[in-house]
Amino acid sequence: MRCNKETMLLYAVTDRYWTGRQTLMEQAEDALRGGVTCLQLREKELSDGDFLAEALEMKELCRKYNVPFIINDNVDVAIRCGADGIHVGQSDMEAGNVRALIGEDMILGVSAQTVEQALAAQAAGADYLGVGAVFSTSTKLDADSVSHETLSEICRAVNIPVTAIGGITKENIMELAGTGIDGVALVSAIFAAEDIEKECRELRKLSSDMVTK
């Protein structure tokens, strides 16, 4: 499964903080039903064994909806579960080293906050970039902000898809119109919603409107 601009349109990133009323798998399936175009499993606290078991289950769920399944940070789990891709940050394993481990067929996403980081990631074999935080966010309190001007500069500098992340909601998503991004990556805007499927349908339409303006 390859990465293209359409893959980035509505990119869901899991966060088990919002589980309780539903399991993580139930939330993920609601998001998939609602039209997310990519799903990333992010786990910071689980053991590798538990992460792998969860990843295998979620991979099958994504297969059912023909949506790319991405693992956050953990290259070993991504390889072992046969994920469609891996996403790494600037403080994780260097993108070129990740590409060497995963081969040419797995999607590689890299976080970037500057044009220099974006170009380096592209040169190292990244298939897409995640750029942010474009708004203040409660999900990653240590996230540095990226101005919309820098976001636009990154989009102009690279020829791979770019998704914006960080504090994006239904109320502010249209502020990103004209920056050149191919979509948005969302955490709480999706998984904190009362009705995740309905929220995703609305967010997908908004994201589509945003990228075409």
TORPA-4810 file (N, C-alpha, C, O; in nm, 3 decimals):
<nodes>
NODE_1_0.085_-0.120_0.000_0.000_0.000_0.000_0.089_0.125_0.000_0.173_0.142_0.088_M
NODE_2_0.070_0.210_-0.097_0.157_0.326_-0.109_0.090_0.451_-0.051_-0.031_0.455_-0.027_R
NODE_3_0.174_0.552_-0.032_0.127_0.678_0.025_0.107_0.779_-0.087_0.194_0.795_-0.173_C
NODE_4_-0.007_0.847_-0.087_-0.029_0.955_-0.181_-0.099_1.070_-0.109_-0.125_1.062_0.011_N
NODE_5_-0.128_1.175_-0.181_-0.189_1.292_-0.117_-0.324_1.260_-0.054_-0.358_1.313_0.051_K
NODE_6_-0.399_1.172_-0.119_-0.531_1.136_-0.066_-0.520_1.064_0.068_-0.610_1.071_0.151_E
NODE_7_-0.408_0.994_0.088_-0.385_0.923_0.214_-0.383_1.019_0.332_-0.422_0.983_0.443_T
NODE_8_-0.339_1.142_0.308_-0.319_1.240_0.416_-0.445_1.317_0.452_-0.445_1.391_0.551_M
NODE_9_-0.552_1.303_0.376_-0.668_1.391_0.390_-0.723_1.396_0.533_-0.743_1.504_0.588_L
NODE_10_-0.746_1.281_0.592_-0.794_1.276_0.731_-0.721_1.163_0.801_-0.760_1.046_0.793_L
NODE_11_-0.615_1.199_0.870_-0.519_1.106_0.929_-0.546_1.100_1.080_-0.524_1.198_1.151_Y
NODE_12_-0.593_0.986_1.127_-0.627_0.969_1.269_-0.508_0.910_1.346_-0.445_0.814_1.301_A
NODE_13_-0.479_0.968_1.462_-0.372_0.920_1.550_-0.436_0.880_1.683_-0.495_0.964_1.751_V
NODE_14_-0.423_0.755_1.720_-0.492_0.706_1.839_-0.433_0.763_1.968_-0.316_0.802_1.974_T
NODE_15_-0.518_0.764_2.071_-0.475_0.807_2.204_-0.568_0.738_2.304_-0.686_0.772_2.313_D
NODE_16_-0.515_0.641_2.380_-0.601_0.564_2.468_-0.651_0.646_2.589_-0.731_0.596_2.668_R
NODE_17_-0.603_0.768_2.603_-0.655_0.856_2.708_-0.807_0.870_2.696_-0.876_0.887_2.796_Y
NODE_18_-0.857_0.863_2.575_-1.000_0.887_2.551_-1.083_0.760_2.555_-1.203_0.765_2.529_W
NODE_19_-1.021_0.645_2.587_-1.099_0.522_2.598_-1.172_0.519_2.731_-1.145_0.599_2.821_T
NODE_20_-1.264_0.427_2.744_-1.343_0.415_2.866_-1.482_0.370_2.831_-1.523_0.257_2.859_G
NODE_21_-1.554_0.460_2.767_-1.688_0.425_2.719_-1.676_0.326_2.604_-1.763_0.241_2.586_R
NODE_22_-1.568_0.337_2.527_-1.540_0.243_2.418_-1.397_0.194_2.431_-1.312_0.259_2.492_Q
NODE_23_-1.371_0.077_2.373_-1.233_0.030_2.365_-1.162_0.104_2.252_-1.225_0.170_2.169_T
NODE_24_-1.030_0.093_2.250_-0.953_0.157_2.144_-0.993_0.101_2.008_-1.001_0.176_1.911_L
NODE_25_-1.017_-0.029_2.000_-1.056_-0.090_1.872_-1.193_-0.040_1.827_-1.214_-0.016_1.708_M
NODE_26_-1.284_-0.024_1.920_-1.417_0.028_1.885_-1.406_0.172_1.835_-1.471_0.210_1.737_E
NODE_27_-1.323_0.251_1.901_-1.302_0.390_1.857_-1.240_0.392_1.717_-1.282_0.469_1.630_Q
NODE_28_-1.140_0.307_1.697_-1.073_0.303_1.567_-1.170_0.263_1.456_-1.167_0.321_1.348_A
NODE_29_-1.256_0.166_1.483_-1.350_0.125_1.379_-1.451_0.235_1.350_-1.489_0.255_1.234_E
NODE_30_-1.496_0.306_1.451_-1.586_0.419_1.428_-1.518_0.524_1.339_-1.581_0.580_1.249_D
NODE_31_-1.390_0.550_1.365_-1.316_0.646_1.284_-1.304_0.599_1.140_-1.318_0.677_1.046_A
NODE_32_-1.278_0.471_1.122_-1.268_0.414_0.988_-1.402_0.420_0.915_-1.407_0.451_0.796_L
NODE_33_-1.508_0.391_0.986_-1.641_0.401_0.926_-1.670_0.545_0.885_-1.737_0.570_0.785_R
NODE_34_-1.620_0.638_0.963_-1.645_0.780_0.937_-1.564_0.838_0.824_-1.588_0.950_0.781_G
NODE_35_-1.465_0.760_0.774_-1.393_0.804_0.655_-1.250_0.850_0.673_-1.197_0.920_0.587_G
NODE_36_-1.185_0.813_0.785_-1.043_0.849_0.796_-0.967_0.779_0.684_-1.001_0.667_0.644_V
NODE_37_-0.864_0.845_0.635_-0.790_0.794_0.519_-0.658_0.729_0.557_-0.590_0.671_0.472_T
NODE_38_-0.621_0.740_0.686_-0.499_0.679_0.737_-0.515_0.667_0.887_-0.578_0.752_0.950_C
NODE_39_-0.461_0.562_0.946_-0.474_0.542_1.091_-0.338_0.508_1.150_-0.273_0.412_1.108_L
NODE_40_-0.297_0.587_1.248_-0.170_0.562_1.317_-0.197_0.515_1.459_-0.274_0.576_1.533_Q
NODE_41_-0.132_0.405_1.497_-0.140_0.354_1.633_-0.023_0.410_1.712_0.093_0.380_1.683_L
NODE_42_-0.055_0.491_1.813_0.049_0.550_1.897_0.032_0.498_2.039_-0.072_0.517_2.102_R
NODE_43_0.136_0.433_2.088_0.137_0.380_2.225_0.270_0.414_2.289_0.375_0.372_2.240_E
NODE_44_0.267_0.489_2.397_0.391_0.529_2.464_0.419_0.446_2.588_0.532_0.442_2.636_K
NODE_45_0.316_0.378_2.641_0.332_0.311_2.770_0.331_0.159_2.762_0.380_0.094_2.855_E
NODE_46_0.278_0.101_2.656_0.267_-0.045_2.648_0.402_-0.113_2.628_0.494_-0.056_2.569_L
NODE_47_0.413_-0.235_2.679_0.529_-0.317_2.648_0.528_-0.352_2.500_0.424_-0.343_2.435_S
NODE_48_0.642_-0.391_2.447_0.648_-0.427_2.305_0.555_-0.544_2.274_0.495_-0.548_2.166_D
NODE_49_0.543_-0.638_2.367_0.456_-0.753_2.344_0.310_-0.712_2.333_0.239_-0.757_2.244_G
NODE_50_0.265_-0.627_2.424_0.127_-0.580_2.422_0.103_-0.490_2.301_-0.003_-0.495_2.238_D
NODE_51_0.202_-0.407_2.270_0.193_-0.318_2.153_0.177_-0.402_2.027_0.094_-0.372_1.941_F
NODE_52_0.257_-0.507_2.015_0.252_-0.593_1.896_0.115_-0.660_1.883_0.058_-0.663_1.775_L
NODE_53_0.064_-0.713_1.993_-0.066_-0.780_1.989_-0.176_-0.682_1.946_-0.262_-0.716_1.864_A
NODE_54_-0.171_-0.563_2.000_-0.269_-0.461_1.963_-0.253_-0.420_1.817_-0.351_-0.402_1.746_E
NODE_55_-0.127_-0.407_1.773_-0.099_-0.368_1.635_-0.152_-0.471_1.536_-0.206_-0.434_1.432_A
NODE_56_-0.136_-0.598_1.567_-0.185_-0.703_1.477_-0.336_-0.696_1.462_-0.390_-0.715_1.353_L
NODE_57_-0.405_-0.668_1.572_-0.551_-0.658_1.568_-0.595_-0.535_1.489_-0.688_-0.541_1.409_E
NODE_58_-0.527_-0.423_1.513_-0.567_-0.300_1.444_-0.531_-0.305_1.296_-0.601_-0.246_1.213_M
NODE_59_-0.424_-0.374_1.263_-0.387_-0.389_1.121_-0.499_-0.458_1.044_-0.534_-0.417_0.934_K
NODE_60_-0.555_-0.564_1.103_-0.664_-0.635_1.036_-0.788_-0.547_1.021_-0.860_-0.556_0.921_E
NODE_61_-0.812_-0.463_1.120_-0.923_-0.369_1.114_-0.904_-0.271_0.998_-0.997_-0.244_0.922_L
NODE_62_-0.783_-0.219_0.984_-0.754_-0.126_0.874_-0.763_-0.195_0.738_-0.806_-0.134_0.640_C
NODE_63_-0.722_-0.322_0.731_-0.733_-0.399_0.607_-0.880_-0.406_0.562_-0.911_-0.394_0.444_R
NODE_64_-0.967_-0.425_0.659_-1.111_-0.436_0.631_-1.163_-0.311_0.560_-1.254_-0.321_0.477_K
NODE_65_-1.106_-0.195_0.592_-1.152_-0.068_0.534_-1.055_-0.015_0.427_-1.073_0.095_0.375_Y
NODE_66_-0.952_-0.096_0.395_-0.854_-0.059_0.292_-0.789_0.076_0.321_-0.773_0.160_0.232_N
NODE_67_-0.751_0.096_0.448_-0.689_0.220_0.493_-0.547_0.188_0.543_-0.530_0.092_0.618_V
NODE_68_-0.446_0.267_0.505_-0.310_0.242_0.551_-0.299_0.244_0.704_-0.356_0.330_0.771_P
NODE_69_-0.225_0.148_0.756_-0.204_0.134_0.901_-0.059_0.169_0.933_0.034_0.105_0.883_F
NODE_70_-0.041_0.270_1.017_0.091_0.322_1.050_0.120_0.301_1.198_0.032_0.320_1.282_I
NODE_71_0.242_0.263_1.231_0.287_0.252_1.370_0.370_0.376_1.405_0.452_0.421_1.325_I
NODE_72_0.348_0.429_1.522_0.426_0.544_1.569_0.553_0.497_1.640_0.548_0.418_1.733_N
NODE_73_0.665_0.546_1.594_0.796_0.534_1.662_0.860_0.395_1.662_0.979_0.384_1.634_D
NODE_74_0.784_0.290_1.692_0.843_0.160_1.720_0.866_0.081_1.590_0.776_0.014_1.540_N
NODE_75_0.987_0.091_1.539_1.021_0.028_1.411_1.010_-0.124_1.420_0.961_-0.188_1.327_V
NODE_76_1.054_-0.180_1.532_1.049_-0.326_1.549_0.906_-0.378_1.542_0.878_-0.476_1.474_D
NODE_77_0.815_-0.312_1.614_0.675_-0.354_1.612_0.616_-0.337_1.473_0.540_-0.422_1.427_V
NODE_78_0.650_-0.228_1.406_0.600_-0.204_1.270_0.640_-0.316_1.175_0.559_-0.362_1.096_A
NODE_79_0.765_-0.359_1.184_0.814_-0.467_1.097_0.749_-0.599_1.134_0.705_-0.674_1.047_I
NODE_80_0.743_-0.627_1.263_0.692_-0.758_1.309_0.543_-0.776_1.281_0.497_-0.888_1.256_R
NODE_81_0.466_-0.667_1.287_0.322_-0.681_1.265_0.285_-0.668_1.116_0.171_-0.694_1.077_C
NODE_82_0.383_-0.628_1.034_0.355_-0.611_0.893_0.271_-0.489_0.864_0.186_-0.490_0.775_G
NODE_83_0.296_-0.381_0.940_0.223_-0.256_0.920_0.252_-0.200_0.781_0.351_-0.234_0.717_A
NODE_84_0.163_-0.113_0.736_0.184_-0.046_0.607_0.293_0.060_0.618_0.356_0.096_0.519_D
NODE_85_0.315_0.111_0.741_0.414_0.216_0.755_0.455_0.243_0.897_0.401_0.185_0.992_G
NODE_86_0.552_0.331_0.910_0.606_0.374_1.039_0.622_0.526_1.036_0.661_0.583_0.933_I
NODE_87_0.592_0.591_1.148_0.612_0.735_1.158_0.711_0.763_1.270_0.696_0.712_1.381_H
NODE_88_0.812_0.843_1.241_0.914_0.876_1.340_0.928_1.027_1.355_0.906_1.102_1.260_V
NODE_89_0.965_1.069_1.476_0.988_1.210_1.503_1.135_1.245_1.491_1.219_1.159_1.462_G
NODE_90_1.166_1.371_1.513_1.304_1.416_1.502_1.394_1.358_1.612_1.515_1.349_1.594_Q
NODE_91_1.335_1.320_1.725_1.414_1.265_1.835_1.419_1.113_1.832_1.480_1.051_1.919_S
NODE_92_1.355_1.052_1.733_1.357_0.906_1.719_1.470_0.865_1.626_1.558_0.945_1.595_D
NODE_93_1.468_0.742_1.581_1.571_0.693_1.488_1.574_0.777_1.361_1.469_0.813_1.308_M
NODE_94_1.693_0.807_1.312_1.710_0.890_1.193_1.641_0.825_1.074_1.646_0.703_1.057_E
NODE_95_1.576_0.908_0.992_1.490_0.857_0.885_1.564_0.764_0.788_1.509_0.662_0.746_A
NODE_96_1.686_0.797_0.753_1.762_0.712_0.662_1.788_0.574_0.720_1.784_0.475_0.648_G
NODE_97_1.814_0.568_0.850_1.836_0.439_0.916_1.706_0.359_0.921_1.706_0.237_0.906_N
NODE_98_1.594_0.430_0.943_1.464_0.362_0.943_1.436_0.302_0.805_1.393_0.187_0.794_V
NODE_99_1.461_0.381_0.700_1.438_0.331_0.564_1.522_0.208_0.536_1.476_0.114_0.471_R
NODE_100_1.645_0.208_0.585_1.732_0.091_0.562_1.675_-0.033_0.629_1.690_-0.144_0.576_A
NODE_101_1.611_-0.017_0.743_1.555_-0.130_0.817_1.424_-0.181_0.757_1.399_-0.301_0.752_L
NODE_102_1.341_-0.088_0.711_1.206_-0.127_0.666_1.198_-0.161_0.518_1.099_-0.219_0.472_I
NODE_103_1.302_-0.126_0.442_1.300_-0.152_0.299_1.221_-0.046_0.223_1.178_0.054_0.281_G
NODE_104_1.204_-0.069_0.096_1.142_0.032_0.009_0.990_0.027_0.007_0.926_0.123_-0.037_E
NODE_105_0.931_-0.083_0.052_0.787_-0.100_0.034_0.702_-0.043_0.147_0.583_-0.019_0.128_D
NODE_106_0.761_-0.021_0.263_0.685_0.031_0.376_0.682_0.184_0.373_0.783_0.248_0.342_M
NODE_107_0.567_0.241_0.406_0.553_0.387_0.412_0.635_0.442_0.527_0.633_0.387_0.638_I
NODE_108_0.708_0.550_0.501_0.786_0.617_0.605_0.738_0.761_0.620_0.748_0.841_0.527_L
NODE_109_0.686_0.792_0.737_0.646_0.928_0.768_0.742_0.988_0.870_0.788_0.919_0.961_G
NODE_110_0.770_1.116_0.854_0.865_1.183_0.942_0.808_1.317_0.988_0.751_1.391_0.908_V
NODE_111_0.824_1.348_1.115_0.783_1.478_1.167_0.888_1.583_1.131_1.008_1.556_1.133_S
NODE_112_0.841_1.702_1.096_0.932_1.811_1.062_0.873_1.943_1.108_0.752_1.962_1.109_A
NODE_113_0.962_2.034_1.147_0.917_2.166_1.191_0.985_2.280_1.117_0.950_2.397_1.134_Q
NODE_114_1.083_2.246_1.034_1.153_2.346_0.956_1.172_2.296_0.813_1.159_2.177_0.786_T
NODE_115_1.202_2.387_0.723_1.228_2.349_0.584_1.348_2.256_0.578_1.349_2.160_0.501_V
NODE_116_1.450_2.285_0.658_1.571_2.202_0.658_1.540_2.059_0.699_1.586_1.964_0.636_E
NODE_117_1.460_2.043_0.806_1.422_1.910_0.849_1.339_1.839_0.743_1.355_1.719_0.720_Q
NODE_118_1.251_1.913_0.679_1.165_1.856_0.576_1.248_1.805_0.458_1.226_1.694_0.410_A
NODE_119_1.340_1.885_0.413_1.424_1.845_0.299_1.513_1.727_0.335_1.535_1.639_0.252_L
NODE_120_1.565_1.725_0.457_1.649_1.614_0.502_1.568_1.485_0.507_1.617_1.379_0.468_A
NODE_121_1.443_1.494_0.556_1.357_1.376_0.564_1.325_1.323_0.425_1.328_1.203_0.401_A
NODE_122_1.295_1.414_0.333_1.265_1.374_0.196_1.386_1.305_0.134_1.373_1.202_0.067_Q
NODE_123_1.504_1.362_0.155_1.627_1.304_0.099_1.657_1.166_0.159_1.717_1.082_0.093_A
NODE_124_1.614_1.145_0.283_1.639_1.018_0.351_1.538_0.911_0.314_1.550_0.796_0.357_A
NODE_125_1.439_0.948_0.235_1.343_0.849_0.188_1.204_0.857_0.246_1.126_0.763_0.232_G
NODE_126_1.172_0.969_0.313_1.037_0.983_0.369_0.933_0.986_0.258_0.957_1.044_0.151_A
NODE_127_0.818_0.924_0.283_0.707_0.925_0.188_0.610_1.039_0.215_0.539_1.083_0.125_D
NODE_128_0.607_1.086_0.339_0.523_1.200_0.375_0.580_1.267_0.499_0.662_1.209_0.570_Y
NODE_129_0.535_1.390_0.524_0.577_1.465_0.641_0.457_1.497_0.730_0.347_1.522_0.680_L
NODE_130_0.479_1.496_0.860_0.382_1.548_0.955_0.440_1.676_1.013_0.546_1.673_1.075_G
NODE_131_0.371_1.788_0.994_0.426_1.918_1.035_0.338_1.981_1.142_0.217_1.992_1.125_V
NODE_132_0.398_2.022_1.251_0.323_2.086_1.358_0.409_2.105_1.481_0.527_2.068_1.483_G
NODE_133_0.351_2.163_1.584_0.209_2.185_1.602_0.166_2.318_1.535_0.227_2.422_1.556_A
NODE_134_0.059_2.310_1.455_0.014_2.429_1.382_-0.079_2.516_1.466_-0.100_2.633_1.436_V
NODE_135_-0.135_2.457_1.572_-0.209_2.532_1.675_-0.165_2.476_1.809_-0.105_2.369_1.815_F
NODE_136_-0.192_2.547_1.916_-0.157_2.494_2.049_-0.237_2.366_2.073_-0.352_2.354_2.029_S
NODE_137_-0.175_2.272_2.142_-0.236_2.141_2.159_-0.221_2.090_2.301_-0.120_2.113_2.366_T
NODE_138_-0.323_2.021_2.349_-0.317_1.961_2.482_-0.263_1.818_2.475_-0.233_1.758_2.579_S
NODE_139_-0.251_1.764_2.353_-0.205_1.626_2.339_-0.055_1.614_2.361_-0.009_1.520_2.426_T
NODE_140_0.021_1.710_2.308_0.166_1.710_2.328_0.205_1.846_2.385_0.225_1.943_2.311_K
NODE_141_0.216_1.852_2.516_0.239_1.980_2.583_0.377_2.037_2.552_0.399_2.158_2.566_L
NODE_142_0.471_1.951_2.510_0.606_1.998_2.480_0.625_2.029_2.332_0.737_2.057_2.288_D
NODE_143_0.517_2.025_2.255_0.530_2.046_2.111_0.557_2.193_2.078_0.486_2.282_2.125_A
NODE_144_0.660_2.216_1.998_0.689_2.352_1.952_0.591_2.388_1.842_0.546_2.302_1.766_D
NODE_145_0.558_2.515_1.834_0.463_2.558_1.732_0.534_2.583_1.599_0.652_2.617_1.595_S
NODE_146_0.458_2.565_1.492_0.506_2.593_1.357_0.410_2.696_1.296_0.289_2.673_1.291_V
NODE_147_0.463_2.808_1.252_0.377_2.912_1.195_0.318_2.865_1.063_0.372_2.776_0.997_S
NODE_148_0.207_2.925_1.026_0.145_2.888_0.898_0.235_2.930_0.782_0.230_2.869_0.675_H
NODE_149_0.317_3.032_0.802_0.413_3.072_0.698_0.518_2.963_0.677_0.550_2.928_0.564_E
NODE_150_0.570_2.909_0.788_0.668_2.800_0.776_0.604_2.676_0.717_0.666_2.606_0.636_T
NODE_151_0.480_2.647_0.756_0.407_2.535_0.699_0.398_2.547_0.547_0.421_2.450_0.475_L
NODE_152_0.366_2.666_0.500_0.358_2.691_0.355_0.493_2.675_0.289_0.502_2.619_0.180_S
NODE_153_0.598_2.722_0.355_0.734_2.711_0.299_0.775_2.565_0.286_0.839_2.526_0.188_E
NODE_154_0.739_2.485_0.385_0.770_2.342_0.379_0.697_2.276_0.262_0.755_2.197_0.188_I
NODE_155_0.570_2.309_0.247_0.491_2.251_0.137_0.550_2.286_0.001_0.550_2.203_-0.090_C
NODE_156_0.600_2.408_-0.012_0.661_2.450_-0.140_0.796_2.384_-0.163_0.837_2.365_-0.277_R
NODE_157_0.865_2.349_-0.054_1.002_2.300_-0.065_1.011_2.152_-0.101_1.111_2.108_-0.159_A
NODE_158_0.907_2.074_-0.068_0.914_1.929_-0.089_0.813_1.885_-0.195_0.719_1.957_-0.228_V
NODE_159_0.835_1.765_-0.246_0.740_1.711_-0.344_0.674_1.584_-0.293_0.625_1.503_-0.372_N
NODE_160_0.673_1.565_-0.161_0.602_1.454_-0.099_0.483_1.512_-0.021_0.486_1.629_0.015_I
NODE_161_0.380_1.432_0.006_0.263_1.484_0.078_0.298_1.537_0.217_0.389_1.489_0.284_P
NODE_162_0.222_1.639_0.257_0.241_1.701_0.389_0.107_1.703_0.461_0.005_1.745_0.407_V
NODE_163_0.109_1.656_0.586_-0.009_1.667_0.670_0.023_1.757_0.789_0.132_1.750_0.845_T
NODE_164_-0.072_1.841_0.826_-0.054_1.930_0.942_-0.111_1.862_1.065_-0.210_1.789_1.057_A
NODE_165_-0.047_1.886_1.180_-0.093_1.826_1.305_-0.079_1.926_1.418_0.004_2.017_1.413_I
NODE_166_-0.161_1.909_1.520_-0.147_1.990_1.640_-0.259_2.088_1.663_-0.261_2.195_1.601_G
NODE_167_-0.352_2.054_1.750_-0.456_2.147_1.790_-0.561_2.177_1.685_-0.635_2.275_1.698_G
NODE_168_-0.569_2.096_1.581_-0.664_2.122_1.472_-0.804_2.075_1.513_-0.821_1.964_1.563_I
NODE_169_-0.902_2.159_1.490_-1.042_2.129_1.523_-1.131_2.169_1.407_-1.086_2.229_1.309_T
NODE_170_-1.259_2.137_1.419_-1.356_2.180_1.318_-1.361_2.332_1.309_-1.387_2.389_1.203_K
NODE_171_-1.335_2.397_1.421_-1.347_2.543_1.426_-1.230_2.616_1.360_-1.248_2.728_1.312_E
NODE_172_-1.112_2.554_1.356_-0.996_2.627_1.301_-0.937_2.564_1.176_-0.843_2.620_1.118_N
NODE_173_-0.988_2.450_1.131_-0.927_2.379_1.019_-0.919_2.465_0.893_-0.822_2.456_0.818_I
NODE_174_-1.022_2.548_0.869_-1.022_2.627_0.746_-0.915_2.736_0.747_-0.884_2.793_0.642_M
NODE_175_-0.858_2.767_0.864_-0.748_2.863_0.870_-0.623_2.810_0.800_-0.532_2.887_0.770_E
NODE_176_-0.620_2.681_0.774_-0.505_2.619_0.707_-0.519_2.618_0.555_-0.427_2.577_0.485_L
NODE_177_-0.634_2.663_0.504_-0.655_2.669_0.359_-0.549_2.759_0.295_-0.518_2.867_0.347_A
NODE_178_-0.497_2.714_0.184_-0.398_2.794_0.112_-0.254_2.769_0.152_-0.163_2.824_0.090_G
NODE_179_-0.232_2.686_0.254_-0.094_2.660_0.296_-0.026_2.556_0.207_0.097_2.546_0.204_T
NODE_180_-0.106_2.479_0.134_-0.048_2.376_0.047_-0.049_2.237_0.107_-0.002_2.143_0.043_G
NODE_181_-0.100_2.221_0.229_-0.103_2.088_0.291_-0.202_1.997_0.219_-0.293_2.042_0.148_I
NODE_182_-0.182_1.867_0.238_-0.266_1.767_0.173_-0.371_1.709_0.266_-0.454_1.628_0.224_D
NODE_183_-0.368_1.750_0.392_-0.465_1.701_0.488_-0.424_1.732_0.629_-0.327_1.803_0.654_G
NODE_184_-0.500_1.675_0.724_-0.476_1.703_0.865_-0.467_1.573_0.943_-0.536_1.475_0.913_V
NODE_185_-0.381_1.572_1.045_-0.369_1.460_1.137_-0.429_1.504_1.270_-0.394_1.609_1.324_A
NODE_186_-0.521_1.423_1.322_-0.599_1.462_1.439_-0.596_1.355_1.546_-0.594_1.235_1.516_L
NODE_187_-0.595_1.399_1.671_-0.600_1.308_1.784_-0.731_1.332_1.860_-0.830_1.262_1.837_V
NODE_188_-0.730_1.431_1.948_-0.848_1.453_2.033_-0.971_1.498_1.954_-1.083_1.469_1.993_S
NODE_189_-0.950_1.570_1.843_-1.065_1.614_1.762_-1.146_1.495_1.714_-1.266_1.507_1.688_A
NODE_190_-1.081_1.380_1.702_-1.152_1.258_1.664_-1.189_1.175_1.787_-1.306_1.143_1.808_I
NODE_191_-1.089_1.139_1.866_-1.111_1.037_1.968_-1.176_1.088_2.096_-1.220_1.008_2.179_F
NODE_192_-1.183_1.219_2.114_-1.257_1.273_2.228_-1.402_1.301_2.194_-1.480_1.341_2.280_A
NODE_193_-1.439_1.280_2.068_-1.575_1.311_2.023_-1.676_1.214_2.082_-1.645_1.097_2.105_A
NODE_194_-1.795_1.262_2.106_-1.904_1.179_2.157_-1.946_1.076_2.053_-1.973_0.960_2.086_E
NODE_195_-1.952_1.118_1.928_-1.988_1.030_1.817_-1.875_1.038_1.715_-1.873_1.126_1.629_D
NODE_196_-1.781_0.945_1.726_-1.659_0.950_1.645_-1.688_0.936_1.496_-1.631_1.008_1.414_I
NODE_197_-1.776_0.846_1.461_-1.808_0.825_1.319_-1.866_0.953_1.258_-1.823_0.996_1.150_E
NODE_198_-1.961_1.013_1.325_-2.023_1.136_1.275_-1.920_1.249_1.267_-1.919_1.326_1.171_K
NODE_199_-1.836_1.259_1.369_-1.734_1.364_1.371_-1.639_1.348_1.254_-1.601_1.446_1.191_E
NODE_200_-1.600_1.225_1.224_-1.507_1.201_1.114_-1.569_1.235_0.979_-1.500_1.285_0.890_C
NODE_201_-1.697_1.209_0.963_-1.763_1.246_0.837_-1.757_1.397_0.817_-1.730_1.445_0.707_R
NODE_202_-1.782_1.471_0.923_-1.778_1.618_0.915_-1.636_1.667_0.892_-1.613_1.757_0.811_E
NODE_203_-1.540_1.607_0.963_-1.401_1.650_0.950_-1.345_1.618_0.812_-1.267_1.695_0.756_L
NODE_204_-1.386_1.504_0.756_-1.336_1.469_0.622_-1.385_1.569_0.518_-1.310_1.610_0.430_R
NODE_205_-1.511_1.609_0.528_-1.563_1.709_0.435_-1.490_1.842_0.451_-1.454_1.907_0.352_K
NODE_206_-1.467_1.882_0.576_-1.398_2.008_0.601_-1.254_2.002_0.548_-1.206_2.098_0.488_L
NODE_207_-1.187_1.890_0.570_-1.051_1.876_0.522_-1.046_1.881_0.370_-0.957_1.943_0.312_S
NODE_208_-1.141_1.814_0.306_-1.148_1.817_0.160_-1.172_1.959_0.109_-1.109_2.001_0.012_S
NODE_209_-1.262_2.032_0.174_-1.286_2.172_0.137_-1.161_2.257_0.158_-1.129_2.344_0.078_D
NODE_210_-1.090_2.230_0.268_-0.972_2.308_0.302_-0.860_2.291_0.199_-0.798_2.390_0.159_M
NODE_211_-0.834_2.167_0.156_-0.722_2.145_0.064_-0.751_2.194_-0.077_-0.659_2.215_-0.155_V
NODE_212_-0.880_2.212_-0.111_-0.913_2.256_-0.246_-0.931_2.408_-0.256_-0.950_2.461_-0.365_T
NODE_213_-0.926_2.477_-0.143_-0.940_2.624_-0.148_-0.810_2.691_-0.187_-0.804_2.814_-0.196_K
</nodes>
